């Protein structure tokens, strides 16, 4: 029987080194031997898959790992983490390496797990898998539809990833979920928007990319001498002197035009166009156009948007639950809220974002006004393959949040001094 060899996709192993996460990548190379057993090797590489080196082999019958001289002390001291990842990798290629129950049983022995998931692929083997648990190993909540929007997402200091950052806060982005509030009309203007109640908080590491873009809307505008004359005439008529003022303005315009051959020619062509509906008379007969007095004019403000991405790799069961809660909070809080009678939809919650340096705001990074969450995207397999821990948590999650400020930035929003970079 010819041997068959297959190597899994690489996946990260995150190790806590004195409170600082260190990431290494491994793949598992599995070979089906002539006697029907499966031997495997653990291959370590960098994030791009380069410098691949075999650091250990696994016993075909017990799954025990024997490390070679290429394995560092950091690897051998964290054998449990590497074995778990290798187990997942063997599972990921099971369908390609084992076709029947006997082969699957032999492959399970290669990772030290006997008689697990040896179905033929046509039955549901989900009952043999571990269920997601909370810190006490129990289910929480209920999977049912609520008649009311959720009023709270966190308690106390809120959610935090990584958990170690909660005790020793470093550079981070704090995101508060706040209830949506509406403005009130006060005469010919809107009053200030009242600050909504904070119902959730998440503290996340500084994003790898932080940038803002302050924009205003400008557009070209024109006003020909004829437009100016007409505007002056109407403005004079609407003034205190009424018709007399309009006549005086008309006389001034006529006096300014008298004796000027170009103006007289332009007036003839203009009135000809108005009476006959023809166009471009002045251009065709005199090779001229009225001076458009073109100018770039302010049209209004623009709203800023921000997009942040985090790759979260839980290191234990408790941290995996925290990551799940963070993702759930953003997905649920950004959704529109149905009223009890189902006749209306209320606006989703809003968000206050603060780029912090420890306990205080970082004045060298931009401030952000209250934002709406326009897009929440979660990649559950950021490393290109399905990998899960014993409690069914993914090995890694990649979450992207796209925010947009609900109000423009005005000059008056910033102080007159140099207290910070500002908005």
BAFIPA-31667 format. One record per residue (C-alpha): residue number from 1; x, y, z. Coordinates in Angstrom, 3 decimals. Layout:
seq=NUM X=X Y=Y Z=Z
...
//
This chain:
seq=1 X=0.000 Y=0.000 Z=0.000
seq=2 X=1.501 Y=3.313 Z=-1.065
seq=3 X=1.818 Y=5.970 Z=1.595
seq=4 X=-0.233 Y=9.172 Z=1.394
seq=5 X=0.913 Y=12.490 Z=2.859
seq=6 X=-1.092 Y=15.672 Z=3.417
seq=7 X=-0.214 Y=18.885 Z=5.277
seq=8 X=-2.880 Y=21.013 Z=6.962
seq=9 X=-3.175 Y=24.781 Z=6.635
seq=10 X=-0.996 Y=26.724 Z=9.049
seq=11 X=-2.657 Y=28.198 Z=12.122
seq=12 X=-1.500 Y=30.438 Z=14.976
seq=13 X=-0.632 Y=29.384 Z=18.498
seq=14 X=-0.778 Y=32.309 Z=20.929
seq=15 X=1.409 Y=32.047 Z=24.031
seq=16 X=1.343 Y=34.353 Z=27.037
seq=17 X=4.904 Y=35.542 Z=27.726
seq=18 X=4.899 Y=37.598 Z=30.934
seq=19 X=1.542 Y=39.127 Z=30.080
seq=20 X=2.473 Y=39.819 Z=26.444
seq=21 X=0.967 Y=37.571 Z=23.744
seq=22 X=3.477 Y=35.896 Z=21.407
seq=23 X=2.258 Y=34.212 Z=18.227
seq=24 X=3.849 Y=31.356 Z=16.328
seq=25 X=2.415 Y=29.335 Z=13.449
seq=26 X=2.301 Y=25.594 Z=12.950
seq=27 X=0.939 Y=23.071 Z=10.463
seq=28 X=0.573 Y=19.312 Z=10.884
seq=29 X=1.919 Y=16.960 Z=8.212
seq=30 X=0.073 Y=13.620 Z=8.279
seq=31 X=1.277 Y=10.458 Z=6.510
seq=32 X=-0.722 Y=7.245 Z=6.086
seq=33 X=1.677 Y=4.337 Z=6.564
seq=34 X=1.623 Y=0.963 Z=4.785
seq=35 X=0.276 Y=-0.759 Z=7.919
seq=36 X=-2.774 Y=1.532 Z=8.017
seq=37 X=-1.514 Y=3.732 Z=10.873
seq=38 X=-1.012 Y=7.497 Z=10.633
seq=39 X=2.184 Y=9.265 Z=11.659
seq=40 X=2.354 Y=13.050 Z=11.865
seq=41 X=4.882 Y=15.845 Z=12.235
seq=42 X=4.463 Y=19.351 Z=13.610
seq=43 X=5.917 Y=22.010 Z=11.299
seq=44 X=6.660 Y=25.498 Z=12.596
seq=45 X=6.820 Y=28.558 Z=10.278
seq=46 X=6.426 Y=32.314 Z=10.211
seq=47 X=3.155 Y=34.148 Z=9.504
seq=48 X=3.643 Y=33.855 Z=5.728
seq=49 X=4.524 Y=30.167 Z=5.859
seq=50 X=8.234 Y=30.684 Z=5.314
seq=51 X=11.144 Y=29.067 Z=7.195
seq=52 X=9.118 Y=25.879 Z=7.696
seq=53 X=10.884 Y=23.574 Z=10.174
seq=54 X=9.818 Y=20.239 Z=11.689
seq=55 X=9.895 Y=20.657 Z=15.470
seq=56 X=8.296 Y=17.390 Z=16.603
seq=57 X=6.609 Y=14.113 Z=15.682
seq=58 X=3.567 Y=12.322 Z=17.100
seq=59 X=3.181 Y=8.667 Z=18.037
seq=60 X=0.766 Y=6.903 Z=15.623
seq=61 X=-0.989 Y=5.035 Z=18.477
seq=62 X=-1.007 Y=7.502 Z=21.381
seq=63 X=-0.673 Y=10.917 Z=19.760
seq=64 X=2.126 Y=11.821 Z=22.184
seq=65 X=4.566 Y=14.431 Z=20.896
seq=66 X=8.318 Y=13.933 Z=20.790
seq=67 X=10.070 Y=17.285 Z=20.332
seq=68 X=13.346 Y=17.502 Z=18.446
seq=69 X=16.200 Y=19.990 Z=18.822
seq=70 X=14.405 Y=22.556 Z=16.637
seq=71 X=11.704 Y=23.033 Z=19.280
seq=72 X=12.365 Y=25.988 Z=21.583
seq=73 X=11.776 Y=25.950 Z=25.333
seq=74 X=8.805 Y=28.240 Z=24.741
seq=75 X=7.268 Y=25.499 Z=22.597
seq=76 X=7.973 Y=22.594 Z=24.950
seq=77 X=6.702 Y=24.547 Z=27.974
seq=78 X=3.389 Y=25.109 Z=26.160
seq=79 X=2.952 Y=21.619 Z=24.722
seq=80 X=-0.772 Y=21.580 Z=25.597
seq=81 X=-1.475 Y=24.547 Z=23.293
seq=82 X=0.488 Y=23.067 Z=20.407
seq=83 X=-1.138 Y=19.636 Z=20.802
seq=84 X=-4.613 Y=21.163 Z=20.770
seq=85 X=-3.883 Y=23.091 Z=17.596
seq=86 X=-2.341 Y=20.014 Z=15.984
seq=87 X=-5.429 Y=17.970 Z=16.948
seq=88 X=-7.638 Y=20.523 Z=15.204
seq=89 X=-5.439 Y=20.405 Z=12.129
seq=90 X=-5.645 Y=16.623 Z=11.929
seq=91 X=-9.441 Y=16.908 Z=12.182
seq=92 X=-9.458 Y=19.480 Z=9.366
seq=93 X=-7.974 Y=16.991 Z=6.872
seq=94 X=-9.797 Y=13.922 Z=8.102
seq=95 X=-12.161 Y=13.710 Z=5.120
seq=96 X=-9.205 Y=13.712 Z=2.741
seq=97 X=-7.068 Y=11.225 Z=4.681
seq=98 X=-9.660 Y=8.736 Z=5.982
seq=99 X=-12.547 Y=7.305 Z=3.963
seq=100 X=-14.139 Y=4.706 Z=6.258
seq=101 X=-14.695 Y=4.153 Z=9.969
seq=102 X=-11.571 Y=1.994 Z=10.357
seq=103 X=-9.315 Y=4.638 Z=8.829
seq=104 X=-10.951 Y=7.376 Z=10.901
seq=105 X=-10.380 Y=5.385 Z=14.073
seq=106 X=-6.696 Y=4.994 Z=13.175
seq=107 X=-6.416 Y=8.715 Z=12.456
seq=108 X=-8.019 Y=9.523 Z=15.800
seq=109 X=-5.460 Y=7.327 Z=17.526
seq=110 X=-2.738 Y=9.438 Z=15.883
seq=111 X=-3.936 Y=12.403 Z=17.910
seq=112 X=-4.562 Y=10.399 Z=21.079
seq=113 X=-8.379 Y=10.368 Z=20.824
seq=114 X=-9.970 Y=6.967 Z=20.301
seq=115 X=-13.371 Y=6.352 Z=18.699
seq=116 X=-14.204 Y=10.021 Z=18.134
seq=117 X=-16.187 Y=11.187 Z=15.105
seq=118 X=-15.801 Y=7.981 Z=13.105
seq=119 X=-19.040 Y=8.416 Z=11.149
seq=120 X=-19.104 Y=7.980 Z=7.409
seq=121 X=-19.944 Y=11.636 Z=6.844
seq=122 X=-23.670 Y=11.007 Z=6.231
seq=123 X=-24.793 Y=11.250 Z=9.843
seq=124 X=-24.751 Y=14.047 Z=12.390
seq=125 X=-21.816 Y=13.684 Z=14.762
seq=126 X=-22.388 Y=17.050 Z=16.458
seq=127 X=-23.520 Y=15.393 Z=19.697
seq=128 X=-19.964 Y=14.193 Z=20.308
seq=129 X=-18.586 Y=17.712 Z=20.278
seq=130 X=-18.078 Y=19.924 Z=23.307
seq=131 X=-20.706 Y=22.615 Z=23.841
seq=132 X=-19.870 Y=26.295 Z=24.394
seq=133 X=-19.833 Y=27.048 Z=28.099
seq=134 X=-19.591 Y=30.043 Z=30.376
seq=135 X=-16.995 Y=30.414 Z=33.134
seq=136 X=-18.961 Y=27.950 Z=35.291
seq=137 X=-19.333 Y=25.429 Z=32.485
seq=138 X=-23.058 Y=26.149 Z=32.079
seq=139 X=-25.311 Y=27.619 Z=29.416
seq=140 X=-26.494 Y=31.185 Z=30.001
seq=141 X=-29.542 Y=33.011 Z=28.726
seq=142 X=-32.047 Y=31.572 Z=26.293
seq=143 X=-32.255 Y=31.464 Z=22.540
seq=144 X=-35.617 Y=33.198 Z=22.212
seq=145 X=-36.993 Y=36.396 Z=20.678
seq=146 X=-37.527 Y=39.298 Z=23.082
seq=147 X=-40.422 Y=41.725 Z=22.744
seq=148 X=-38.253 Y=44.632 Z=23.917
seq=149 X=-34.821 Y=45.953 Z=22.827
seq=150 X=-31.903 Y=45.039 Z=25.054
seq=151 X=-31.297 Y=47.710 Z=27.683
seq=152 X=-27.823 Y=46.690 Z=28.860
seq=153 X=-24.840 Y=44.860 Z=27.374
seq=154 X=-22.202 Y=45.086 Z=30.096
seq=155 X=-21.822 Y=45.795 Z=33.793
seq=156 X=-19.047 Y=47.401 Z=35.799
seq=157 X=-15.917 Y=48.182 Z=33.797
seq=158 X=-17.372 Y=46.545 Z=30.684
seq=159 X=-15.857 Y=44.064 Z=28.256
seq=160 X=-12.145 Y=43.931 Z=27.488
seq=161 X=-9.839 Y=42.096 Z=25.079
seq=162 X=-7.273 Y=40.875 Z=25.865
seq=163 X=-8.385 Y=40.233 Z=29.437
seq=164 X=-4.883 Y=40.948 Z=30.772
seq=165 X=-5.242 Y=44.557 Z=29.617
seq=166 X=-8.058 Y=45.161 Z=32.110
seq=167 X=-5.682 Y=45.067 Z=35.092
seq=168 X=-2.876 Y=46.973 Z=33.394
seq=169 X=-4.541 Y=49.344 Z=30.956
seq=170 X=-2.346 Y=50.406 Z=28.042
seq=171 X=-2.975 Y=52.222 Z=24.771
seq=172 X=-6.487 Y=51.244 Z=23.723
seq=173 X=-9.728 Y=52.270 Z=22.042
seq=174 X=-12.703 Y=52.517 Z=24.378
seq=175 X=-16.117 Y=52.212 Z=22.722
seq=176 X=-19.236 Y=53.062 Z=24.720
seq=177 X=-22.668 Y=52.008 Z=23.483
seq=178 X=-25.169 Y=54.770 Z=24.224
seq=179 X=-28.902 Y=55.004 Z=23.744
seq=180 X=-30.029 Y=56.993 Z=20.717
seq=181 X=-31.552 Y=60.367 Z=21.526
seq=182 X=-33.232 Y=62.856 Z=19.182
seq=183 X=-32.777 Y=66.610 Z=18.871
seq=184 X=-35.529 Y=69.118 Z=19.661
seq=185 X=-36.535 Y=72.114 Z=17.544
seq=186 X=-36.057 Y=75.489 Z=19.203
seq=187 X=-37.496 Y=78.201 Z=16.954
seq=188 X=-35.412 Y=78.289 Z=13.766
seq=189 X=-32.683 Y=75.974 Z=15.009
seq=190 X=-32.156 Y=72.558 Z=16.582
seq=191 X=-31.236 Y=72.282 Z=20.223
seq=192 X=-28.233 Y=70.278 Z=21.385
seq=193 X=-28.680 Y=66.508 Z=21.285
seq=194 X=-29.005 Y=65.195 Z=24.860
seq=195 X=-26.410 Y=62.573 Z=25.770
seq=196 X=-27.900 Y=59.096 Z=25.903
seq=197 X=-27.365 Y=56.606 Z=28.705
seq=198 X=-24.308 Y=54.350 Z=28.403
seq=199 X=-25.505 Y=50.734 Z=28.203
seq=200 X=-22.307 Y=48.939 Z=27.178
seq=201 X=-18.523 Y=49.347 Z=27.024
seq=202 X=-15.757 Y=47.528 Z=25.178
seq=203 X=-12.028 Y=48.179 Z=25.556
seq=204 X=-9.954 Y=46.944 Z=22.611
seq=205 X=-6.265 Y=47.275 Z=21.660
seq=206 X=-5.202 Y=50.200 Z=19.501
seq=207 X=-6.156 Y=49.404 Z=15.894
seq=208 X=-3.260 Y=48.834 Z=13.504
seq=209 X=-4.580 Y=51.610 Z=11.249
seq=210 X=-5.833 Y=54.945 Z=12.617
seq=211 X=-6.614 Y=57.776 Z=10.218
seq=212 X=-9.151 Y=60.527 Z=9.763
seq=213 X=-10.171 Y=62.708 Z=6.834
seq=214 X=-11.744 Y=66.119 Z=7.410
seq=215 X=-13.643 Y=67.291 Z=4.340
seq=216 X=-15.966 Y=70.114 Z=3.313
seq=217 X=-18.077 Y=70.330 Z=0.180
seq=218 X=-17.153 Y=73.008 Z=-2.357
seq=219 X=-18.485 Y=73.576 Z=-5.863
seq=220 X=-18.059 Y=76.087 Z=-8.681
seq=221 X=-20.621 Y=78.864 Z=-9.041
seq=222 X=-21.189 Y=81.497 Z=-11.765
seq=223 X=-22.946 Y=84.869 Z=-12.022
seq=224 X=-22.896 Y=86.775 Z=-15.341
seq=225 X=-23.238 Y=90.559 Z=-15.577
seq=226 X=-26.844 Y=90.072 Z=-16.716
seq=227 X=-27.525 Y=87.923 Z=-13.635
seq=228 X=-25.955 Y=90.628 Z=-11.478
seq=229 X=-28.087 Y=93.349 Z=-13.107
seq=230 X=-31.269 Y=91.329 Z=-12.581
seq=231 X=-30.349 Y=90.557 Z=-8.984
seq=232 X=-29.573 Y=94.224 Z=-8.285
seq=233 X=-32.897 Y=95.263 Z=-9.785
seq=234 X=-34.944 Y=92.826 Z=-7.684
seq=235 X=-32.985 Y=93.634 Z=-4.538
seq=236 X=-33.597 Y=97.350 Z=-5.052
seq=237 X=-37.313 Y=96.701 Z=-5.614
seq=238 X=-37.506 Y=94.746 Z=-2.363
seq=239 X=-35.770 Y=97.564 Z=-0.510
seq=240 X=-37.351 Y=100.496 Z=1.293
seq=241 X=-37.818 Y=102.647 Z=-1.861
seq=242 X=-39.627 Y=99.911 Z=-3.792
seq=243 X=-40.341 Y=100.689 Z=-7.472
seq=244 X=-38.433 Y=104.004 Z=-7.327
seq=245 X=-35.352 Y=102.198 Z=-6.108
seq=246 X=-35.693 Y=99.648 Z=-8.900
seq=247 X=-35.935 Y=102.426 Z=-11.529
seq=248 X=-32.863 Y=104.159 Z=-10.124
seq=249 X=-30.962 Y=100.861 Z=-10.299
seq=250 X=-32.138 Y=100.315 Z=-13.878
seq=251 X=-30.968 Y=103.827 Z=-14.872
seq=252 X=-27.560 Y=103.180 Z=-13.324
seq=253 X=-27.225 Y=99.928 Z=-15.258
seq=254 X=-28.300 Y=101.587 Z=-18.522
seq=255 X=-25.886 Y=104.492 Z=-17.984
seq=256 X=-23.007 Y=102.098 Z=-17.370
seq=257 X=-23.800 Y=100.264 Z=-20.584
seq=258 X=-24.323 Y=103.350 Z=-22.797
seq=259 X=-21.598 Y=104.010 Z=-25.354
seq=260 X=-19.919 Y=100.609 Z=-24.864
seq=261 X=-20.053 Y=98.713 Z=-28.159
seq=262 X=-19.459 Y=95.304 Z=-26.530
seq=263 X=-22.204 Y=95.859 Z=-23.969
seq=264 X=-24.656 Y=97.069 Z=-26.623
seq=265 X=-23.891 Y=94.052 Z=-28.821
seq=266 X=-24.295 Y=91.725 Z=-25.862
seq=267 X=-27.652 Y=93.274 Z=-24.913
seq=268 X=-28.960 Y=92.913 Z=-28.474
seq=269 X=-27.992 Y=89.258 Z=-28.575
seq=270 X=-29.321 Y=88.585 Z=-25.093
seq=271 X=-32.776 Y=89.988 Z=-25.819
seq=272 X=-32.813 Y=88.229 Z=-29.170
seq=273 X=-32.168 Y=84.928 Z=-27.401
seq=274 X=-34.936 Y=85.637 Z=-24.877
seq=275 X=-37.486 Y=86.533 Z=-27.570
seq=276 X=-36.673 Y=83.797 Z=-30.085
seq=277 X=-35.467 Y=80.966 Z=-27.844
seq=278 X=-32.187 Y=80.626 Z=-29.742
seq=279 X=-28.911 Y=80.009 Z=-27.922
seq=280 X=-25.276 Y=81.108 Z=-28.177
seq=281 X=-26.055 Y=84.190 Z=-30.286
seq=282 X=-23.243 Y=86.226 Z=-28.726
seq=283 X=-20.705 Y=83.446 Z=-29.247
seq=284 X=-21.756 Y=82.861 Z=-32.871
seq=285 X=-21.965 Y=86.539 Z=-33.944
seq=286 X=-19.273 Y=88.217 Z=-31.839
seq=287 X=-17.043 Y=85.376 Z=-30.616
seq=288 X=-17.626 Y=86.339 Z=-26.965
seq=289 X=-19.358 Y=84.993 Z=-23.860
seq=290 X=-20.600 Y=86.849 Z=-20.847
seq=291 X=-18.035 Y=86.794 Z=-18.050
seq=292 X=-19.335 Y=84.009 Z=-15.758
seq=293 X=-17.410 Y=85.377 Z=-12.740
seq=294 X=-16.676 Y=81.752 Z=-11.818
seq=295 X=-15.799 Y=81.100 Z=-8.207
seq=296 X=-15.429 Y=78.089 Z=-5.941
seq=297 X=-18.236 Y=78.380 Z=-3.405
seq=298 X=-18.827 Y=76.602 Z=-0.099
seq=299 X=-21.670 Y=74.085 Z=-0.362
seq=300 X=-21.745 Y=72.509 Z=3.087
seq=301 X=-19.956 Y=70.205 Z=5.553
seq=302 X=-19.242 Y=66.467 Z=5.227
seq=303 X=-19.540 Y=63.625 Z=7.701
seq=304 X=-16.398 Y=61.702 Z=8.657
seq=305 X=-16.149 Y=57.924 Z=8.739
seq=306 X=-13.754 Y=55.587 Z=10.577
seq=307 X=-12.985 Y=51.907 Z=10.045
seq=308 X=-11.063 Y=49.732 Z=12.526
seq=309 X=-10.033 Y=46.068 Z=12.353
seq=310 X=-8.953 Y=43.723 Z=15.142
seq=311 X=-7.780 Y=40.135 Z=15.018
seq=312 X=-8.727 Y=38.524 Z=18.331
seq=313 X=-7.150 Y=35.198 Z=19.337
seq=314 X=-8.536 Y=33.994 Z=22.681
seq=315 X=-5.969 Y=32.257 Z=24.844
seq=316 X=-8.318 Y=30.409 Z=27.204
seq=317 X=-11.997 Y=29.585 Z=27.718
seq=318 X=-12.715 Y=32.730 Z=29.725
seq=319 X=-11.193 Y=34.994 Z=27.078
seq=320 X=-13.086 Y=33.189 Z=24.304
seq=321 X=-16.347 Y=34.000 Z=26.099
seq=322 X=-15.280 Y=37.648 Z=26.435
seq=323 X=-14.557 Y=37.842 Z=22.688
seq=324 X=-17.948 Y=36.294 Z=21.931
seq=325 X=-19.678 Y=38.865 Z=24.136
seq=326 X=-17.861 Y=41.733 Z=22.416
seq=327 X=-18.904 Y=40.545 Z=18.956
seq=328 X=-22.479 Y=39.956 Z=20.131
seq=329 X=-22.689 Y=43.424 Z=21.684
seq=330 X=-21.767 Y=45.228 Z=18.466
seq=331 X=-23.942 Y=43.036 Z=16.241
seq=332 X=-27.007 Y=43.478 Z=18.441
seq=333 X=-26.574 Y=47.122 Z=19.429
seq=334 X=-26.239 Y=48.304 Z=15.799
seq=335 X=-29.513 Y=46.661 Z=14.745
seq=336 X=-32.733 Y=48.724 Z=14.453
seq=337 X=-35.233 Y=48.222 Z=17.255
seq=338 X=-38.840 Y=47.190 Z=16.710
seq=339 X=-41.553 Y=48.813 Z=18.828
seq=340 X=-43.854 Y=46.500 Z=20.757
seq=341 X=-46.710 Y=46.994 Z=18.296
seq=342 X=-44.368 Y=46.282 Z=15.329
seq=343 X=-45.563 Y=49.414 Z=13.536
seq=344 X=-42.340 Y=51.420 Z=13.787
seq=345 X=-38.588 Y=50.922 Z=13.875
seq=346 X=-36.493 Y=52.905 Z=16.318
seq=347 X=-32.960 Y=54.026 Z=15.491
seq=348 X=-30.127 Y=51.725 Z=16.640
seq=349 X=-27.834 Y=52.669 Z=19.490
seq=350 X=-25.003 Y=55.161 Z=19.023
seq=351 X=-21.322 Y=54.972 Z=20.019
seq=352 X=-18.769 Y=57.178 Z=21.732
seq=353 X=-15.179 Y=56.342 Z=20.735
seq=354 X=-12.137 Y=57.438 Z=22.744
seq=355 X=-8.518 Y=56.706 Z=21.793
seq=356 X=-6.829 Y=56.388 Z=25.156
seq=357 X=-3.374 Y=56.300 Z=26.618
seq=358 X=-3.924 Y=54.323 Z=29.796
seq=359 X=-6.676 Y=56.000 Z=31.823
seq=360 X=-6.752 Y=59.270 Z=29.844
seq=361 X=-7.507 Y=60.329 Z=26.303
seq=362 X=-4.522 Y=60.496 Z=23.940
seq=363 X=-4.317 Y=64.159 Z=22.884
seq=364 X=-2.076 Y=63.306 Z=19.936
seq=365 X=-4.806 Y=61.256 Z=18.276
seq=366 X=-8.076 Y=62.655 Z=16.896
seq=367 X=-11.220 Y=63.141 Z=18.918
seq=368 X=-14.413 Y=61.685 Z=17.461
seq=369 X=-17.983 Y=62.861 Z=17.774
seq=370 X=-20.784 Y=60.436 Z=18.564
seq=371 X=-20.957 Y=57.825 Z=15.797
seq=372 X=-23.344 Y=55.345 Z=14.252
seq=373 X=-22.088 Y=51.838 Z=13.469
seq=374 X=-22.711 Y=51.420 Z=9.755
seq=375 X=-21.064 Y=48.025 Z=9.246
seq=376 X=-19.898 Y=45.180 Z=11.489
seq=377 X=-18.036 Y=42.410 Z=9.654
seq=378 X=-16.686 Y=39.301 Z=11.414
seq=379 X=-14.405 Y=36.734 Z=9.765
seq=380 X=-14.567 Y=33.499 Z=11.747
seq=381 X=-11.745 Y=31.820 Z=9.797
seq=382 X=-9.161 Y=34.595 Z=9.307
seq=383 X=-6.326 Y=32.097 Z=8.846
seq=384 X=-8.003 Y=30.378 Z=5.925
seq=385 X=-9.354 Y=27.259 Z=7.638
seq=386 X=-11.836 Y=26.258 Z=10.329
seq=387 X=-10.055 Y=25.862 Z=13.658
seq=388 X=-11.811 Y=25.599 Z=17.040
seq=389 X=-10.958 Y=25.023 Z=20.688
seq=390 X=-12.513 Y=22.343 Z=22.910
seq=391 X=-15.371 Y=24.678 Z=23.894
seq=392 X=-16.161 Y=25.323 Z=20.181
seq=393 X=-14.691 Y=28.836 Z=20.229
seq=394 X=-12.797 Y=29.766 Z=17.106
seq=395 X=-9.020 Y=29.929 Z=17.315
seq=396 X=-9.184 Y=33.507 Z=16.007
seq=397 X=-11.738 Y=36.105 Z=14.959
seq=398 X=-11.253 Y=39.156 Z=12.751
seq=399 X=-13.736 Y=41.960 Z=13.432
seq=400 X=-14.068 Y=45.137 Z=11.350
seq=401 X=-16.223 Y=48.029 Z=12.571
seq=402 X=-17.103 Y=50.932 Z=10.248
seq=403 X=-18.349 Y=54.022 Z=12.104
seq=404 X=-19.700 Y=57.331 Z=10.795
seq=405 X=-20.118 Y=60.489 Z=12.835
seq=406 X=-23.720 Y=61.644 Z=13.102
seq=407 X=-22.812 Y=65.352 Z=13.018
seq=408 X=-20.239 Y=67.353 Z=11.010
seq=409 X=-17.151 Y=68.941 Z=12.524
seq=410 X=-17.447 Y=72.734 Z=12.968
seq=411 X=-14.752 Y=75.311 Z=13.647
seq=412 X=-16.501 Y=76.127 Z=16.916
seq=413 X=-16.143 Y=72.516 Z=18.111
seq=414 X=-12.421 Y=72.999 Z=18.686
seq=415 X=-10.891 Y=75.185 Z=21.356
seq=416 X=-8.954 Y=78.355 Z=20.556
seq=417 X=-5.801 Y=76.939 Z=22.142
seq=418 X=-3.485 Y=74.004 Z=21.435
seq=419 X=-4.796 Y=71.502 Z=23.941
seq=420 X=-4.877 Y=68.595 Z=21.467
seq=421 X=-4.898 Y=67.637 Z=17.792
seq=422 X=-8.660 Y=68.120 Z=17.938
seq=423 X=-11.255 Y=66.486 Z=15.738
//
